[in-house]
């Protein structure tokens, strides 16, 4: 899977980054029957907004609000001023040319601004099998034609932020130039981009390589000819501009000029040496050329550089660096560079790269003679700011960080190689970062000693690389695993989430899974730089439906990356197949790990969706099964499966049923992988997923990214693969999409599709084709009634809703959270606490996904529990030798001192402590429990009457899954842990319930309540 390496907020210095190899594109196959929809359904993005590097922003100088943005792996976009959002332009690019989603450069024909060009190609080494091309459009990018090139281009290669490499002569739109990498030099078209030829008179193809010793060819490629700019004052409309300037990645010869319309070229005399000119911006009014230079090609690095002004008439060079390269204060190069076309003495430049404490943007209103910077140091470590940031539209841009000064969150940016002042509006500035595109609409406030306001301007621009997707049957609608920014939990597909996953905060999440029968239990794994962040373990867990996550407290030795993860159907075990180590198993949510046996290292692992003891693995064409919860695996007799790039998923609700796809087709097993039957008419697949069954069927809908009947795309089957329908079209091909795909178990026909750079897409595509067109919601359920209660259950009933197409399900909400999705008009909520009030509402849903409003609420109070005699005691041991670290780790167990069984769901323990200073928000975990960690609940409660050493208590309870405790029996150990959300330290020495004993003993200062009544211990 190709993805750019995203440099996170914690990084202070950057090393060259190497993307991961892509899955090979699918081959087209011989024809076979396939039902293609007459009209494909509408595909929409799940809202994330941005999430990747913006290396280029292109304004039209002749048409207001005509703006393009290019990305390194996610295609190109055009700004729609009417909707204040970006329009994707290259969604037609499919598997056969997936590399064209890497956009090297873009250019507008200013003499006919409906015309736009894009130089495309993702990698110049072997990772991209195809050559580059120059795409041309005469309708603002609505449709395109391609001019293939005889070499590769590198939209996701080192140096991709330099430019623009592609330029159109502003006086004669039929003439274009293209700077190329890999020693291919400068190319020219004289027929509006239809044909191209090398400019043989231009001799310097570049000398700079990021790392000449890189054997992959990624960092060792010549970065080549990196920008072209025309001087429009040297020509007239309809004739060629005579003066053309070209930038080359050559530290000794970085700028060339032609004064005869490209016939001959010469090195510009007197130019600076020792650095690469990232940008060349020409002021044709005052006849000046500005350069921003750096000691590397970027975008991740750059430690020295300068800004230069070349006065063309006088043929003189002036160094105008805000901080010159020979200053001890210069620890960065320069890149993003722009002039105000309404007042070209005003210019701005950005650092390349200032990781710490933040990016720096400089502004001059006197052609570089003097500068002001967007922030300054005040009394260290404090800073003063010429800007404020409003990220309310994309709140996750904080990355959950709470840095110490002088750093702040959100960051101003990093990798700012694209920075442009609107040529029509001096108050508007756009600039790109490694994660988003920012804008200011009051830029001239800078010159009035006022602050400018910076906001994300990224609606519609979705650039994430999607590695995995899961949609549970209840709770959160969609969980994503993303490259570079971790991933998100979406409760509303149209709203940008507040934050990505934290605890742990992984750079890339590679795999995520949930317990099919207990969807509140989830696990995710991913990548993190262990050298820079040694305390981050690369596995995380949630036991509350993803509302809160906690990091595994240990990690198996040898792990180098995330791999894949599988959660047992009941959440009792998690199997992890990491990079660099054997397949592992934990039953303690990562407190300890044990290596599995019988399955190859690096295997793709999955859990059976019914049998909690059954796990599966696939590797090298072999298939493996475990029937003991992932402790041991054995190879099945299955043969003929793909040796590489196989993807498989067990079927929900069907023990032992599996679909598997990869190179060669699609296979089906009904016997836990002991044998597979190959489906006919399917010749290749990337991945597959399941969704809600079609009306009248019991098998789930099956979705496939692959080639069916010779047609490559996204396909759906409602009848277990007997027939298929294509649910995308050629204009919505999304490059090498499909590494992640899943259906929605709650809405028939809804499918979620992961792409490599175009984010997460979804469509509603039931069998009627192109969406039902039904927008009428069901009526609100009436008569919601509490039918009965026990000490741990509430039974509800209501009157059926009506709908024009029929109600398919109801959703029962407890205190605003969905707890069940019955098909009928009754539901029993279980696992509740005695003598506790609960509020409920119900809503109805139809097959088109339309949802009614919520019913009126009802409140039910559970009955008091008998407690089986109500006699119990708490025992405690200290699991933490330090009283001043950032976590409290009590070990607790309950002993039934009565004469009858003790129902554990009626039991609560309270452990009192003091929170001291720091955050008042807490996170709690049960790292391990003899009764099963997933059967233990924990929360921190503020004491009604705070006392010294006891202003809060940890309340520990049990779900109904913990069962009963026989007379005289103990629950066994529960290893509990809590911390403040800001991870500030505790001072536990005076905590009321804390002891120093390291083996279990009766604990009179830990209270036990049964059915709400205190039966053991003394409250403070």
N, C-alpha and C positions, 0 to 999 in steps of 0.2 A: 504494500500500500504506500503510494507516494504521499508524503506530506512534508511541508516545510518544517524545519525545527523552530519551535516558538521559544523565544528567550523570556523566561518568566520574571516576575518582579524581584525575586530574591537574588537574581544574578548580578554580580558586580563586574565580572570580566567574562568575556565570551571566547569560546574556542570555535574553530571552524566546525560547521555542522554538516552531517551527512544524512540525507533522507533515506527512508527505508524503501527497498525495491517494490515495484508495483506488481500486482497480479497481471499476467499477460492478458491482452485483450482477447475476447472470444472470436473464434473463427466462424464464419458463416457456413451453413451446412446445406445439404440437399433438402428439397422441399418435403414437407409433411403437413397434414391437416392442422390448421390453426384458425380459430375464429378471431379476427381482428375487429375491434369495435369500430363502428362507423364514425363515431365521434368519441375521442378519448376523453376521459374525465379531466377536470381541471386539477392541476397539481399546484400545491401551495407550499411555501416554506413554513416549517415550525419556527417560530420566532426566536432567534438568538441575537441577530444583528452583529455582523462583522465576524470576528474570531480569527482573523488572519492578517497577513502582511499586505499592505497597500503600497506597492513600489512606484506607482505612477498615477498622476492626476493631470488631465489634459483639458484646458479651457479653449474654446473658440475665441479668437480675438475679433471676429466679425459678427458673431451672433450671441446675444446675451442668453445666459442660462444654458448654453450648450456645453455640457461637461461630460467627460468620460473618465472612468477609473479602471485601471487594470490591476489584476491580481496575479500571483505567481502560480497558483494551481486551480483557481476558481473562475477563470474566464474574464470577461469584460462587462462593464456596466455603463449605462447612460443615465444621467440625472433627469428625473421628471419633476420639473418645478411645480406643476399643477398639483401633484400628490405628495411632494416633498419626500420622494423615495427614488431608489435606484431600480432600473430595469435591466435584468440580465439579458445579454445579447448572444451568448454562445451555447445556449442549451441544446442546440441541434447537434453539437459535436458528440459523436458516439464512440463505441469501443474501437472502431477501426482507426480513428484518429484521436484517441483520448489525450495525447500530448498537446493538442491544440488548445486545451484549456490553460496551458501556461502561456501567458501573454507577455512577450518580450518588450513590445512597444506599441504605441498607437499614434496616429497622426490624422489631423483634419485637413481637408482641402479648403483653405480659407476663401478661395475664389468660387467655390460651390460647396458651402458647408454641410449640405446633406450627405456629402461623400466623406467616408471615414475608412481608415485602413488599420489593420492589426497584424503585426508580425507575431506568429505563434509557433510554439514548440516548447516542450517542457524540459528535456534533458539533452545534452550534447554527447553523453556517454552511452553505454549500452542499455541503460535503464529504459529509455524510450526507443522503441524499435523503428519509429517513423521519422521521416525528415520534417523539417519545418515548412512553413508556408506564409505567404502574405495574403490575408483575406481583405477583400474590398467590398464596400457596400455603398449604394447610391441612395439609400433611404434611412439614414441615421442608425444603421445596424439592424434593421428589421429583417433583411435578407442579405446573404453574402455569396460571393464567388471566391474561389481559391486559386492562387497561383503557387503551385508546389515549388519548393526550392530543392536544389540537389545536395543539400547538407542539412544538418540539424541546427535548431535554435534552442536556447536554454532559459525559458521563463522562470524556472525554479533552480537556476544555477547560481553560484557565487557571482557577484557583480550585477545582479538583476535590478538593483535600484538605480544604477547609473543610467543616464539617458537624457532625452529620448533618442534611441538608435534609429528610429524611423522618422523621416521628415518629408513634407511636401513643399515644393517651391511655391511660396505665396504669390508669386507673379505668374507662374505657369503651372497649373495644377496637374498637368500630365507628367511632370517630372518629379520623381521620388528618389530618395537615397535611403539605403539601409546599411547600418553598421552591423557586422556579424562577428561571432566568436570563432574559436577553433582554427585560426589562421586563414579564414576565408575572406578577410578583407572587407572592402567597401563595394556595395552593389548599387545598381541604378536601374530605374525603369523610366522609359520615355513615353509609355502608352497607358498611363494611369494605372500602373500596377498589374497589367495583364502579363507582361513578360519582364524578365530581369536578366541583367548581365553584369559581370564583374567589371569594376572600374580598374582596368589594368594599370593606369597611370598612377594609381594610389598604391604605394609600395609597402607601407607599414601596416601589418596585420596585427600588431600588438606583441608585447613580450611578457606581460605580467601573468603569473599563475599564482593562485592562493597558496598552493602547496605542490611544488613540482614532484614530490615523492609519493603522492597519493596514487596508488595503483588502480583505484576504482575509476579514475578519469573524472571524478566530480570536482575535486579541488585542484587538479593538475591541468585542467583545460585552459587554454589561452582565452582570456576574457575579451580580447579583441578590440574592435572599433565600437565605441560606446555611446557616442552622441553625434548628431548632425544638426547644424543650425544655419539658416540662410540670413543674409542681410538684405531685406526687401528694398532698401533704399538704393541698391545697386542694380535695379532692373525696373521695368515698367510692366503694367498689365499686358499679358500676352507674350512677353519675352522672358527668357531665363534670367534669374538673378545671377549676377556675375560673381559675387563674393559668397563663398560657402566655407564654414568653419567645421572642422571635424575633430572630435576627441578620441584619443587612443589610450588604451591601458598599457602605457609605456612610460616609466618614470623619467626617462631622459628626453622623450619626444612625445609629449602628451597632446599637443595642439598643432593642427595643420590648417592651411588655408588654400583655397583656389580663388584666383581673381579673374578667371576666364570661363566661368560657368562649368567648372569641373573638368576642363580639358587637361590642365596640369595642376600639380599640387606642390606645396613646399612647407617645410617646417616653419612655424611662425617664429621669427627671430626674437631673441632675448627672453624667451619664455622661461618660467620657473622650472626647475628640475627637482627630482627626488620624490615627487608625488604624482598621483593620478588625478586628472581633472574629471570629477564625477559629473559635473554639470557645466554647460557653457550657455550662458544667457546673454543675448545680444540686445542692446539698447540702440535701435536704429535711429532714434531721434538725436541722441547726443553722441552717437558713433562710438560706443564703448562695448567691449566684450568682458563679461564677468565670469570668473572661474571659481568653483569651490573644489578644493583638492583634499585628498587623504592619502595616507601611506598604504592603504589596502583598497581592494575593490568592494568591501562590505558584502552583505549588509550587517553582518554580526560584529564586525571588528573595525578598528580604525583608531590609532593612538596619536597621530600627529597630522597636521595639515594646515592649509592657508586659504585665504580668499584673495583673489587678484583682480585688478581692473586693468584692462588693456585699452588705452586710448588710441583708437584706430587712426585718426588723422595724424597725431603726433608720433605714432608708432612707439609709444612708451608704456612700460609696465609699472604698476604701483601695487605694492603689497598693502592690502587694506584689511587684514585679518583682525577680527575683534580680539583674539588672543593669538599672537603669531607663533609659528611652530618652534621658534628658538626660545620661547618663554618656558620657564619651569612650570607655569600654570596651564600649559597646553597638554592635555592628556587625551585629546580627541582630534579627529579629522573633521572636515566639513563636507556636507552633501547638499541637502535640500536648499534650493536657491531660487529666488524669484524677485522680479522688479515690479513696481506699481506702474502699469502702462499709462495710467492717467497722470502720473508724476514720476517719471523714470529716475529721478534722483533718489527715490525711496526704494530701498531693497531690503530683503530679509534672507537670512541664512540659518540653517540648523546644524547642530553638531552631528558628527559621524565618528565615534559613538560616545555618548556620555551616559554610561549606565548609572553612575552614582554621582550625586544623589538623584539626578534626573536629567533628562534631555534639556538642552539650552537652545533657545531661539533668539537670534539677535536681529535688531532693526536699526537701519540708518536712514536718515532723511537728507543726507548730504553726500550721496554717491560713495559712501564707505569711509569718509574722513573721520567720522565719530560714530559710535554705536551705543545703544542701550540694550540691556538683556531682559528677557521675560521674567527672570527672578534674580535676586541678589542675596548674598549673605548679609544678614544683619548682625546681631550679637550671636556668634556661633553657639549652638547649632541652629539657631532660628534663621529663617529666610524671609525676605519680603517679596511680594508677588505683584506683577503687573497684570495678573489675570485671576479670574475665578473659574472654577469648573462646575458644570451642571451635568451630571451623568444620570439623571433620573430616568432617561429613556433607555439606558443600558447600565443598570446598577451593578452588574457583575464586574464592571471594569475596575472595581476596587480589588478584585481577586481575593477578597477576604483578608487583606493584609492590614496589619496594625504596626507599621514601621516606626522606629525611633527617629527623631529628628537627627539630621536635616531632611531625611526622606519623608514624604507624605504620600497619602493615597487619596484619589487615584493619581497615578503618575501622569506627567505631561506627555510622555511618550518615549519611544525608543525606535531605532531603525527609521528615523525620519528622513527618508530620501526623496519623498514627494512633498513639496511645499509650494503652494501657488497662491498668489494674490489675484483675485478676480480682475481680469483686464477691464471690466465694465463697471466695477464697483470697488473702490478702494477700501471700503469697510469690510469686505468679505475676504477671509483667509481660509483655505483648506489645507490640511496636511495629513499625511498617512503615518501610521505607526505599525508595530508588529501585531496589533490586535484590532485596530479600528481606524476610522477616518473621522477626524475632528474638524470643526469649523468654528469660526468667529464671525459675527455679523456686525461688530462694532469696533473694528480693528483700529480705526484712527483715534479711539480713546487712548491708545498707547502714547500718542504724541501730545495728549492733553493732561498727562499726569493722572489719568483715570485707569481703572482696570478694564481689560477686555473680558468678555465672557466666552468661554469655550465649551461647546457641546458636541456630542457625537452627531455626525450627519451620515448615518449609515443604515437607515431603514431600507429594507429590501436587498441590501448587499449581504448575502449569507455565504460565508467563506470557510466554514469548518470542514475538517476531514473526519468522517464518521466511521468509527471502528466497530461499534456494536449498538444494538437497540433492543430493549425489552419493554413490553406493554403488559403489566399484570392485570388480572381479572378484576381487582378492586383497588381502590386508593388512587395513587398518582397515575396519570394517563400514560406517560412515556418517560422512560429513563434512557439517557444516551451516554455512550462512551465515545469521547472525542479526542482527536489528536491535538496537542498543544494547549488546550484549555480545560482538560479533564472531563467535563460533561455536566449535564443538568438533569433535574427532575422537573418535568412539565406537568403542571396541573391544568393549564390552559394553553393550547397549542398556539394561540394568537398573541400571547403575552411573553415578553422577555423575562426570564427568571431573575430573581434578585441576586443569586450567587451560584457559582459552580460548586461541585462537591468540595468539602474540606474535611479534614480529619480522616484520612490523609489528603493533602492537597497534591495530587499527582499531576505531573506535566501532561501526560497522556494517559487516559484510561483505555486499556486495550480490551477489556471484557467485563461484562456485568451480568448477573443472574439473580433470580429470586426463587424462593421455595414455592412451587406451584400450589401446594395445599395450604400454605401459610405465607401468603404474598408479602406480609410485612417484614419478612426476613430476607435480606439481600446481601450480596457480596460483590465487590468490584476489585479489580487488580489493574496495575498499570506501571508506567515508567516514571522514575525519578532519579536525578543525579545523586547517587549515594555518596560520592566524594564531597559534593557541595552541601548536601543535606543528609548527614549520616544518621540522623534520628528519625527520618521518614522511612517507614516500612511500607512496602508496595502492595498491601492488601488492606481493604477497609470493609466494615460490616455495619449493617443497620438492622435493628429489630423492631422499628416502629414505622415501617413503610417508607423509609428514606427521609423522614423529617430530621433525623439526627444520624450521624455516622461516627464511628470510632475506628481508630487505627489498630491493626493487629499489633499486639505488644511484642511479637517476635517475628522473625523472618527466617526461613530456611537458609542455610549456608549455600553459597554458590549462585544465588539468584542474581540475574543480570537484567531482567526485564519482566514485563507483566504477564505475557502469555494469555491463557484462558482460564476461566473459573466456572465451577458448576456447584449449585446448591441443592442438597437433597430435597426431595419433594416435601418433607415435613420440616426442613430447616435444621435437622439434627446433625448434619455434617456438611463440610465444604471441601471440595476437591479442587486443587490448584495445580495447573500445569504451567509453571513459570519458564521463562527463558533461563538457560544456564544451570538448571537443577532438575532432579527427578520430580515426577508427579508427587504432590504432597496432599496430605489429608489432615484436617483439624476438626475436632468436635468441641473446641473451646474458643471458637471465634478468634483464632490466631494467637492464643496464649502459648500454645505448643503445636508443633507440626510433626507428622510422621510420614516418612516416604512410603508411597505405595509401591507395589511390585507387580511385575508382569505386563507393564505398559511402557512403551518407549518414551524417553525424555522428549519433551516438546509436543506430545500428542495433543490434538484437539479433544477436550473433555466436555461432556454434557451429562446432565442428570435425567434419569427417567422421571416423567412428570406425574407418576402415580406411586411407584414403589420406592420408598425412601432409601432402601438398601441398594438400589441398582444405579450404577453409573456406567457410562460408555466412553470409549476413546477411539480415535482414528489417527493412523499415522502410516505413511509409506504404502498405502494400499491395503493395510491390514485393519481389522476391526476388533475391538477389545471390550470385554464386559466384566464388571464387578458386581457381585451379589452380596457383598459384605460391607457396604457403605464406603467403598473406595479404598479399602485396605489392600485388597489384592485384585488383580485383573487376570483374565485369561483370553488368549486369542480365539476368535471364532473361526469357523471353517469358510467364512465368506471369501470369495475371490472375485477378481475382475473389477475392483473398485479403483478409483483414481489414485495414483501414487503420490500426487502433489495437489495442493490447493483444494482438497476435498472439504466440503462443508456439510454438516448434518445437524438435525434437530429431532429429538424425540417428540411424539405427538401428545399434546395435552389431553388428559382423560383416557388415554389408551396405553396401558402398560405394554411395553415391548414393541410398540409401533414406531418406526423411524423412517424418515426420508433423508436421502443423502444425494448431494449433487457435486459436480466438478467437471473437469475436462472429460468429455465422452458422454455425458448425459445425466440422467436422474435415475436413482435406484430406490426401491421400497422394501422395507423389512417389516414382517409381522411377528417375528420370533426373537426379538431382542438382538438382532444383528447376526443370528446364527446363519441366516441366508438372506440374500437380496435378490429382488426381481428388477430387471432393467426396464424402465418405461420406454415406450416406442415414440418416435418422432421428436425426441429431445436430444440434442447433440452436444450441448454444453451448458454449464450453469456456474454462477458465481456464488449464490447463496439462496436460501429459502426461508420462509416463515409461515406462521399460522395465524388465522384470525377467526372471528366469530363465524359459526356455521351459517350457511344460507337457510332461509326459512324452510322448515320441513325436513332438514337434514340433521344428522347427528355428527357427521365427520366435520372437523373444522375446515374452513376455507384454506387453500394452499396457495402461497404466492412464491413466484420464482423469478429471479433475475437471471436470464439465460436465453438460449436459442431454442425455440419451439417451432417446428415446421419450417426451418430455415429463416425465421424472423427473430432477430435479436431484440430483446426489450424486457419489459416487466409483464409477467403473465400471471393469470389467476385461474384456479380450478376449484369448483365447488363439489366435484364428484370424485375426489381422491385421485386426480390425475387422469381420469378417462377422457375429459375434454378440457380445452384451454381457451382463454380469451386474452388477447393483448390489451393492456390497460394504460400504455403510454403510446406516443406516436413519434415519428421521426424528428419532429421539432422539439421534443422533450426527451432527449437521449441521455443527457447528463454525464457524458464522458465514461470513465470506468466506474460507474455506479454499482451498487449492489453488494459491496462487502458487508453491509448491514441491511437487513430487511426483516420486517415483521408485520403481521396483521394486528388488528385491534380486537381483543377478545370480547369487547362490549358492544362494538358497532359493526354489523355485517358490512362487508365491502370496503372497510377502511384499511389502508395499507400505509406503512411508514417505510420510506426508502432513504438509506444513507448514501451519500455521495463522497467523492474524494475532492472536496473543495467547493461544493455548492450547497453544503449544509444538509439538513434533514428536510425531506419533502414528504407530503402526505396527499392522498387522494381518496375520495369516496367513489368506489367503482363496483357497485353491486352488479349482478348478472344482467340486469336490464340494460346496462351499458351507459357509459358516460355520466353516471350519477342518476338518481331517481328523479331529480327535479322537485322532489317533495320538500317543501319548507314549512309545512304546517306541523306545529308541535302538538303532542297529545294534551288532553285536558288534565288539569291538576288532580291528583288522587284525592278523593274526599273520604271523610269519615275515619281518619287515622285513629285507631283505638288501641289501648293497652289491653290485650286479651288476658294475660296472666303474668305473674312474676314469681321468681324464687329468689333465693339469696344470691344467685349468680347468673340468672337469666331474665330476659324480658321478652315476652311474646307479643307481637304486633299484628294487626290486621287492618285492612282498608278496603274501600270500594274501588273497583276497577276503573281505570281511565279509558277514554275512548280516543280513537285516532282514525284519520282517513285511510291509512294503510295498515293499521294494527299496531298495538303496543307489543314490543318484543321483550322488555325487561323493566324492572323498577330498581331504583337505587335508594337504599335506606341510609340515612345520614344520622350519626350520633354526634351531637355538638358540632355539626358542620362538616364532619368527615365521613366519607362513604365507608360503611362497614359491611354491606352486603348488596348483592344484585340478584334478587330472586325473579323468576319468570312469573310467579303467581302473586296473589294479593295477601300473603302472610309471610312473616319472617320472625325467627327467634334469635335474638342477640345473646351470645354466651360469654363466659369468662369474666363476668362482672363482679364487683365487690359488694358485699352485703351492706344494707342500710345506706345505700348511696343513690342520690337522684340522678337520672339521665334524661336528656332532652333528645327527641327524635323528630325527623321530618322524612318525607318520601317524595320522590319525583318519578315521572314515567319517561321512557325513551322508546322511539320507534326505530324501524329498520334503517331509516335514512340518517339516524343519529340526532334527530330533533329531540330536544329535551323539554319537558314541561317545567313550569315554575314549581317551587317547593310547596308542599302542603303546609297547612297549619301545623304548628308544633304541638307535641304532647310530651308530658313529663311522667316518667315512671320511677318509683323508688323501689329498689330491690328489698327483699325481706331480710330481716336479721338472721344471721347464721347461728346454728346451734353450736358449732365448733366441736362437736363430738365430745362434749364435756368441758371444752374450753380450757383445758389445762395444758400449758406449754411453757418452755423456757428458752432463753437465747443463750448461746455460747459464742465466744468471741476469741479471735487471735489477731495479733498485729502482723500484717503482711508487708509492712513498710518500715524499714529501719530508720529512715530519715523523717524528722518531724518538721522540716522546713523546706521540702521540695514542693513541686506544683501539683501533687496529686495526693489524695487520701485513699488508702487501700485496706479497708477492713475485711477480715475473713469472718463470716457469720455462718451459723447453722441453728436450726430449730429442733428441739427435742420434744416429742409428745409425752408429757408427764401424766396424761389422763388414762382412763381405762378403756376408752373406745377410739375409733379412728378419728383423725383430725383432718378436716377438709382444708387443704392448703390454700385454696383460692379465697378462704375467709381470713387468712392470717396476714398481718402486717407487722413489720419490725421498724423501730425508729432508732437511728444512731445519730446522736446530737454532736454538733461541732460548731466552730466559729469560722466565718468566712473571711474576717479581717478586711483589709483594703483590696481593691481590684474589682473586677467585674462581679455583678450580682447574678449573672446568667451562668448556669452550670450544665455540664455534660456528665452523664452517668453511664456506666457499663457493668455488665456482669461478664467478666472475662472467662469464667468457667463455673459450672455448678454440677454437682452430682445428679440433681434432678433435671439437668438440661438448662443451659444458659437461656435458651429461648423461652423457658417456662418461668423465668424470674423477671420481675419488673422493678424498676427503681426510678425515683425522682427526688429532687431536692426541694424541700418545703421551708419557707420562712416561718420561724417560730412566732406564734401569736404574741408571746411575751418574751422578747429576747433577754437572755442572761449571759453573763460572762462565760465564754466557752460553749455557749449553746444558743446562738442566734438563728440556727438552722438545723434541720435534721434530714438525714437520708432515709427516705421511706422505702422499704423493700417489701414487695408482695409477690404473689404467684398467680399464674394463669390457671385455668381449669386443667390444662395439660399436665400440671404437676401432680394431679391426683390427690390421694389421701395418704396420711402418715399413720401407720399402725401404732397402737399403744406401745410406748417405750422406744419407738424408733426415732431415728434422726434423719433430717434431710440430707446430711452430709454437707461438705464444705460448699460455700458460695464465695467465690473470689470476686469482690466488688471493688469498684474504682470510680472516683469522681474527680473532676477538675473544674476550675473556672474557665469560662470561654476565652479569656485572654491569657490563660496559662500562667497567671501570677501565682506567687508562692503562698503557701499556708504557714501558719505557726501553730502546730497541733499540740504543743506541750500542755496547754490548759484546756483542751477539748474535753467536754464532759464525758463522752462515752469512750474515749481512747484509753487503751491499756498498753502495757509494755510486754505482756506475755506473748510468746511466739508459738504456743500450742493452745488448743481449745480449752477454755475454762468458762464456767458459768459467769454471765455478765449482767449484774444487777442494774447497770446504767444503760443497758440496751433494752428498750421496752418491747413487749409483744402484745399485740391486740388481736383478739379473735372475735369476729363478728362486730367489730367496732368497740369492744370492751377491753380494757387493760387487764391482762391476766398475768403479766410478769414485768418486773423491773419498776424503777422509780423515775418519773420524769423530773427534769431539773426544776 
